[in-house]
């Protein structure tokens, strides 16, 4: 009862405390991130392994099965699922909700390290990462050109746009969709290989041993130190054609062009990316888990507008899909519902109580309580999302119920003949008694 006693006996102090709560609540509100749903740390760990050229059955038997056998001995696992495709294996480990995720990730990494020795030599090292529900792009920015082909668009996006958009505050990474990368093809001729006695392994060994650039130490004098490196001799298709595969017994060199056709081309596509029937590529901005996607959207739109003046001729850059529009409109709809609820509550109270003075109490209590709630939300690391705003709407009913109980109790005492107590009146009564 001390809070009510202080509020009645020291009304100025109560007003100041309410104003301070509103100020700190407004400051806390400005620091809260905005998202559609709460940030949930799901106890899920994923393992990805790449093995170029391997079929799905080989990935299942030689990669996925070996890792799953090691994972089966970890405690706290609720479910293990795996998907094996041509050239890739993905295993998802879901722990119990009460199991510490950090401990689970450590156990999974240890199990993968034990299984790594049995994996094929050409397979990539398995990648272990936490699946915390992030990784979905918030904004897709399309790039198209009437002058450049997709190889040139991809190179331009990698050299110019990818770094610019990754510097936006709150962006975790930028992924390219529909990109077409330039590669060098070595098309082997089995007939020529058999005639020269060359195997596929000979060609792979020659490419691995000759096409490298390694450090060669340092050259020092009294005033400077210069690094030394062995430069690569093979830079284009014509250079690779002169690569020596091996030398015959009589000293004749067998070149790569003797047993294969070498040419620069584009990587084979297994998917395409189109917008309105036009081939283009898209930059997907993936936000950080604690970032405000609405702020990222505003900065991305502004950067797209600023980049228009620097684009090559015939090139277009525009925001094609923005998921934050749905989030923003959903939040605005809940905000409007919140204000309508508060206004209807005050109106209904005025209709049934019939006195503006009595209705003023819940009318002031509701906004002060709601704004003050943001202080606790900020301290606990919450965000402004659909669930927290819906909780505020439900909290209006609780606040109004308490306010009505207080108002009804005051009217009850007045009807019993008690007089209103005011600090000034109480002071005068004390002086009169003296």
NUNUFI-269365 format. One line per 8 residues: their letters; for each residue x, y, z of C-alpha. Coordinates in Angstrom, 2 decimals. Layout:
N
A	X Y Z | ...
This chain:
434
XXXXXXXX	0.00 0.00 0.00 | 2.99 2.33 0.25 | 2.78 3.23 -3.44 | -0.85 4.32 -3.20 | -0.17 6.18 0.07 | 2.72 8.10 -1.52 | 0.65 8.85 -4.64 | -2.20 10.26 -2.55
XXXXXXXX	-0.15 12.17 -0.01 | 2.44 13.45 -2.53 | 0.65 13.96 -5.85 | 3.45 16.06 -7.33 | 5.91 13.26 -6.69 | 3.52 10.78 -8.33 | 3.23 12.99 -11.41 | 7.01 13.35 -11.64
XXXXXXXX	7.51 9.59 -11.33 | 4.92 8.99 -14.06 | 6.64 11.48 -16.35 | 10.03 9.85 -15.69 | 8.60 6.44 -16.53 | 7.21 7.84 -19.78 | 10.56 9.43 -20.69 | 12.58 6.29 -19.98
XXXXXXXX	9.94 4.20 -21.72 | 10.16 6.36 -24.85 | 13.98 6.08 -24.84 | 13.77 2.31 -24.42 | 11.23 2.11 -27.24 | 13.66 3.85 -29.61 | 16.35 1.23 -28.86 | 14.16 -1.84 -29.44
XXXXXXXX	14.55 -3.72 -32.71 | 11.51 -4.28 -34.90 | 10.76 -7.66 -36.43 | 7.79 -9.78 -37.40 | 8.29 -12.53 -34.83 | 10.49 -12.88 -31.72 | 14.10 -13.95 -32.13 | 14.16 -17.61 -31.07
XXXXXXXX	17.40 -19.49 -30.53 | 16.33 -22.90 -31.83 | 18.53 -25.86 -30.73 | 19.33 -26.97 -34.27 | 22.79 -27.66 -35.71 | 23.44 -28.30 -39.42 | 26.37 -30.03 -41.11 | 27.13 -29.40 -44.78
XXXXXXXX	29.64 -31.42 -46.81 | 30.51 -30.85 -50.45 | 31.95 -33.50 -52.77 | 32.13 -32.35 -56.37 | 31.20 -34.98 -58.96 | 29.80 -37.53 -56.50 | 26.34 -38.97 -57.06 | 23.61 -38.94 -54.42
XXXXXXXX	24.14 -42.63 -53.61 | 27.87 -42.11 -53.06 | 27.17 -39.09 -50.85 | 24.75 -41.19 -48.81 | 27.06 -44.20 -48.34 | 30.49 -42.54 -48.08 | 29.69 -39.20 -46.39 | 26.26 -38.95 -44.78
XXXXXXXX	26.23 -42.41 -43.23 | 29.71 -42.02 -41.71 | 28.82 -38.73 -40.04 | 25.45 -39.99 -38.81 | 27.12 -42.99 -37.15 | 29.32 -40.67 -35.11 | 26.41 -38.35 -34.27 | 24.28 -41.17 -32.88
XXXXXXXX	26.35 -41.31 -29.69 | 25.65 -37.68 -28.67 | 23.27 -37.16 -25.77 | 20.34 -34.75 -25.87 | 19.48 -35.28 -29.55 | 15.80 -35.27 -30.37 | 15.96 -35.93 -34.13 | 18.51 -36.33 -36.93
XXXXXXXX	17.52 -35.73 -40.56 | 19.71 -35.79 -43.64 | 19.46 -34.96 -47.33 | 21.98 -36.34 -49.82 | 22.15 -34.83 -53.29 | 24.61 -34.93 -56.16 | 27.76 -33.33 -54.80 | 26.36 -32.29 -51.40
XXXXXXXX	25.21 -33.70 -48.07 | 23.27 -31.81 -45.40 | 22.57 -33.25 -41.95 | 20.30 -31.46 -39.46 | 20.61 -32.29 -35.77 | 17.77 -31.09 -33.53 | 18.39 -31.14 -29.79 | 15.91 -31.14 -26.93
XXXXXXXX	14.65 -27.70 -25.99 | 16.30 -27.83 -22.56 | 19.67 -28.95 -23.95 | 22.39 -26.22 -24.01 | 23.02 -25.29 -27.63 | 26.68 -24.40 -27.05 | 27.35 -27.84 -25.61 | 25.46 -29.44 -28.50
XXXXXXXX	27.51 -27.59 -31.13 | 30.73 -28.65 -29.40 | 29.64 -32.31 -29.32 | 28.66 -32.18 -33.01 | 32.01 -30.68 -33.99 | 33.84 -33.42 -32.08 | 31.76 -36.11 -33.80 | 32.40 -34.60 -37.23
XXXXXXXX	36.15 -34.43 -36.50 | 36.13 -38.16 -35.68 | 34.27 -38.98 -38.90 | 36.39 -36.73 -41.09 | 39.23 -39.25 -41.29 | 36.96 -41.76 -43.05 | 35.60 -39.35 -45.66 | 36.87 -39.47 -49.27
XXXXXXXX	40.08 -37.54 -49.90 | 38.48 -35.26 -52.50 | 35.52 -34.36 -50.30 | 35.48 -30.90 -48.76 | 35.76 -30.48 -45.03 | 32.34 -30.63 -43.33 | 30.98 -27.26 -42.18 | 29.15 -27.14 -38.84
XXXXXXXX	26.96 -24.14 -38.07 | 24.05 -23.21 -35.81 | 20.68 -22.90 -37.45 | 19.13 -20.11 -35.35 | 16.30 -19.34 -37.73 | 18.19 -16.62 -39.58 | 19.65 -16.79 -43.05 | 16.50 -15.74 -44.90
XXXXXXXX	16.93 -12.74 -47.14 | 14.98 -9.60 -46.25 | 15.48 -7.70 -49.52 | 16.16 -8.81 -53.10 | 17.82 -6.24 -55.37 | 17.79 -7.10 -59.07 | 20.46 -6.20 -61.60 | 19.87 -6.36 -65.35
XXXXXXXX	21.58 -4.92 -68.42 | 20.98 -4.65 -72.13 | 24.72 -4.24 -72.85 | 26.38 -6.84 -70.59 | 25.87 -10.59 -70.54 | 25.39 -12.53 -67.33 | 29.12 -13.23 -66.92 | 29.85 -9.53 -67.03
XXXXXXXX	26.91 -8.75 -64.74 | 28.19 -11.28 -62.22 | 31.70 -9.81 -62.29 | 30.31 -6.27 -61.92 | 28.13 -7.32 -58.99 | 31.04 -9.02 -57.26 | 33.50 -6.17 -57.79 | 31.23 -3.18 -57.19
XXXXXXXX	27.83 -3.91 -55.68 | 28.40 -6.79 -53.28 | 30.83 -4.91 -51.06 | 28.73 -1.73 -51.09 | 25.58 -3.49 -49.90 | 27.43 -5.65 -47.36 | 28.59 -2.44 -45.64 | 25.00 -1.51 -44.74
XXXXXXXX	24.66 -1.56 -40.97 | 22.83 -4.71 -39.87 | 23.50 -6.76 -43.03 | 25.06 -10.13 -42.26 | 25.90 -11.18 -45.84 | 24.97 -10.63 -49.47 | 24.16 -13.67 -51.62 | 24.03 -13.66 -55.42
XXXXXXXX	21.19 -15.52 -57.15 | 21.26 -16.16 -60.87 | 25.00 -15.43 -61.09 | 26.95 -17.02 -63.95 | 30.64 -17.50 -63.18 | 33.44 -17.78 -65.71 | 35.39 -21.06 -65.65 | 37.94 -22.89 -67.79
XXXXXXXX	36.88 -26.16 -69.37 | 39.30 -28.99 -70.10 | 37.49 -31.47 -72.36 | 39.45 -34.71 -72.39 | 39.84 -36.78 -75.56 | 39.93 -40.49 -74.57 | 41.34 -41.56 -77.94 | 44.29 -39.16 -77.79
XXXXXXXX	44.87 -40.00 -74.12 | 45.07 -43.71 -74.92 | 47.38 -43.03 -77.86 | 49.80 -41.01 -75.69 | 49.47 -43.26 -72.65 | 48.07 -40.48 -70.48 | 45.54 -41.08 -67.71 | 43.10 -38.68 -66.11
XXXXXXXX	45.15 -38.75 -62.91 | 48.23 -37.60 -64.86 | 46.33 -34.54 -66.06 | 45.01 -33.77 -62.56 | 48.48 -34.11 -61.07 | 49.97 -31.80 -63.71 | 47.30 -29.16 -63.14 | 47.75 -29.39 -59.36
XXXXXXXX	51.55 -29.23 -59.42 | 52.17 -26.68 -62.17 | 49.30 -24.23 -61.74 | 50.28 -22.76 -58.39 | 51.68 -19.60 -56.91 | 53.73 -19.99 -53.74 | 55.85 -17.72 -51.53 | 59.59 -17.84 -52.09
XXXXXXXX	60.90 -16.14 -48.98 | 62.25 -12.62 -48.56 | 65.12 -10.48 -49.82 | 66.53 -8.08 -47.23 | 69.02 -5.24 -47.24 | 69.78 -2.46 -44.82 | 66.71 -0.36 -45.65 | 63.98 -2.64 -46.98
XXXXXXXX	62.53 -6.13 -47.10 | 60.98 -7.47 -50.31 | 58.88 -10.64 -50.49 | 59.64 -13.16 -53.22 | 56.97 -15.31 -54.81 | 56.87 -17.75 -57.68 | 54.46 -16.31 -60.21 | 51.99 -18.49 -62.07
XXXXXXXX	52.86 -19.17 -65.69 | 49.33 -20.11 -66.69 | 46.82 -17.29 -66.94 | 44.59 -18.00 -69.96 | 43.51 -20.86 -72.17 | 46.52 -20.58 -74.51 | 48.92 -20.92 -71.59 | 47.13 -24.02 -70.29
XXXXXXXX	47.31 -25.61 -73.71 | 51.13 -25.58 -73.36 | 51.00 -27.31 -69.98 | 53.30 -30.37 -70.03 | 51.45 -33.45 -68.83 | 54.45 -35.76 -68.89 | 57.56 -36.56 -70.86 | 58.03 -39.78 -72.86
XXXXXXXX	61.10 -41.99 -72.65 | 62.68 -40.32 -75.69 | 62.23 -36.85 -74.14 | 59.13 -35.82 -76.10 | 56.80 -33.58 -74.12 | 53.07 -34.32 -74.13 | 51.08 -31.11 -73.81 | 47.56 -30.66 -72.54
XXXXXXXX	46.43 -29.55 -76.00 | 47.49 -32.97 -77.34 | 44.95 -34.83 -75.22 | 42.23 -32.25 -74.45 | 40.44 -29.16 -75.72 | 40.90 -26.12 -73.46 | 38.52 -23.16 -73.57 | 37.12 -20.47 -71.28
XXXXXXXX	33.36 -20.54 -70.85 | 30.56 -20.26 -68.34 | 29.80 -22.69 -65.57 | 27.14 -25.23 -66.43 | 23.78 -24.05 -65.15 | 21.33 -26.23 -63.25 | 18.98 -23.32 -62.49 | 17.99 -19.97 -63.94
XXXXXXXX	16.83 -16.68 -62.45 | 14.37 -14.52 -64.38 | 12.31 -11.41 -63.74 | 9.46 -10.67 -66.13 | 10.95 -13.20 -68.52 | 14.37 -11.47 -68.57 | 17.53 -13.21 -67.33 | 19.16 -11.22 -64.57
XXXXXXXX	20.77 -11.70 -61.19 | 19.68 -10.70 -57.73 | 21.53 -9.56 -54.62 | 19.87 -10.97 -51.49 | 20.52 -8.97 -48.31 | 20.51 -11.24 -45.25 | 20.07 -9.31 -41.98 | 21.81 -10.06 -38.72
XXXXXXXX	19.78 -11.83 -36.04 | 19.58 -8.73 -33.81 | 19.26 -6.11 -36.57 | 16.22 -4.02 -37.37 | 15.04 -5.10 -40.85 | 13.10 -1.85 -41.33 | 16.28 0.21 -40.91 | 18.10 -2.11 -43.33
XXXXXXXX	15.31 -1.61 -45.87 | 15.52 2.18 -45.61 | 19.31 2.16 -46.05 | 19.11 -0.31 -48.95 | 16.52 1.78 -50.81 | 18.63 4.89 -50.31 | 21.79 3.13 -51.55 | 19.96 1.85 -54.65
XXXXXXXX	18.89 5.43 -55.44 | 22.45 6.70 -54.91 | 23.93 3.97 -57.14 | 21.78 4.91 -60.15 | 24.19 7.66 -61.20 | 27.17 5.27 -61.26 | 25.69 2.32 -63.15 | 27.10 1.42 -66.58
XXXXXXXX	25.09 2.34 -69.65 | 22.07 0.11 -70.20 | 22.19 -1.30 -66.65 | 19.24 -1.21 -64.25 | 19.27 -1.71 -60.49 | 16.05 -1.85 -58.48 | 14.51 -3.37 -55.37 | 12.44 -6.29 -56.60
XXXXXXXX	11.16 -7.85 -53.37 | 11.11 -6.37 -49.87 | 9.83 -8.58 -47.04 | 9.95 -5.67 -44.60 | 6.87 -4.14 -46.27 | 4.74 -6.90 -44.76 | 6.43 -6.47 -41.38 | 5.94 -2.70 -41.42
XXXXXXXX	2.28 -2.92 -42.38 | 1.61 -5.65 -39.82 | 3.21 -3.55 -37.08 | 1.25 -0.48 -38.18 | -1.99 -2.48 -38.09 | -1.27 -3.65 -34.54 | -0.39 -0.07 -33.54 | -3.72 1.16 -34.85
XXXXXXXX	-5.49 -1.65 -33.01 | -3.66 -0.64 -29.84 | -4.79 2.99 -30.11 | -8.36 2.04 -31.03 | -8.51 -0.32 -28.06 | -7.34 2.38 -25.66 | -9.80 4.92 -27.05 | -12.74 2.49 -26.87
XXXXXXXX	-11.88 1.57 -23.29 | -11.91 5.22 -22.23 | -15.17 5.84 -24.13 | -16.92 2.84 -22.57 | -15.79 3.89 -19.11 | -17.14 7.39 -19.64 | -20.48 6.01 -20.85 | -20.95 3.74 -17.82
XXXXXXXX	-19.37 5.94 -15.12 | -20.79 9.17 -16.47 | -18.10 11.44 -15.01 | -15.15 12.81 -16.95 | -13.13 13.23 -13.76 | -13.44 9.55 -12.87 | -12.75 8.48 -16.44 | -9.52 10.50 -16.40
XXXXXXXX	-7.88 8.01 -14.03 | -7.83 4.97 -16.40 | -7.30 7.30 -19.37 | -3.97 8.36 -17.84 | -3.10 4.98 -16.37 | -3.25 3.08 -19.67 | -0.64 5.08 -21.68 | 1.69 5.45 -18.69
XXXXXXXX	1.62 1.70 -18.06 | 2.11 0.78 -21.72 | 5.00 3.21 -22.26 | 6.66 2.06 -19.03 | 6.47 -1.56 -20.21 | 9.09 -0.80 -22.88 | 11.66 -0.26 -20.10 | 11.30 -3.86 -18.99
XXXXXXXX	11.20 -5.07 -22.62 | 14.50 -3.33 -23.34 | 16.13 -4.68 -20.17 | 15.10 -8.26 -21.01 | 16.28 -8.02 -24.63 | 12.83 -8.23 -26.20 | 11.92 -6.76 -29.59 | 8.87 -5.02 -30.99
XXXXXXXX	7.01 -7.73 -32.85 | 3.48 -8.97 -33.36 | 3.46 -11.02 -30.17 | 4.74 -8.28 -27.86 | 2.31 -5.75 -29.31 | -0.59 -8.18 -28.95 | 0.49 -8.67 -25.33 | 0.26 -4.91 -24.82
XXXXXXXX	-3.26 -4.93 -26.22 | -4.23 -7.66 -23.76 | -2.50 -5.76 -20.96 | -4.86 -2.81 -21.51 | -7.66 -4.91 -20.09 | -5.64 -5.75 -16.98 | -4.69 -2.11 -16.39 | -8.25 -0.90 -16.89
XXXXXXXX	-9.60 -3.60 -14.54 | -7.27 -2.44 -11.77 | -8.12 1.20 -12.43 | -11.85 0.46 -12.32 | -11.45 -1.38 -9.02 | -9.67 1.63 -7.52 | -12.24 4.10 -8.85 | -15.14 1.95 -7.67
XXXXXXXX	-13.57 1.65 -4.22 | -13.19 5.43 -4.00 | -16.84 5.97 -4.93 | -17.86 3.35 -2.37 | -16.12 5.24 0.43 | -17.60 8.55 -0.72 | -21.09 7.04 -0.65 | -20.41 5.85 2.92
XXXXXXXX	-19.89 9.46 3.95 | -16.12 9.71 3.85 | -14.72 13.03 2.65 | -12.00 13.33 -0.02 | -8.54 13.65 1.47 | -6.21 16.28 0.01 | -2.80 17.27 1.31 | -3.81 20.92 1.80
XXXXXXXX	-7.06 20.03 3.58 | -5.23 17.57 5.79 | -2.69 20.23 6.72 | -5.42 22.66 7.70 | -7.18 20.04 9.82 | -3.95 19.36 11.69 | -3.46 23.11 12.37 | -7.07 23.45 13.59
XX	-6.57 20.53 15.99 | -3.54 22.23 17.44
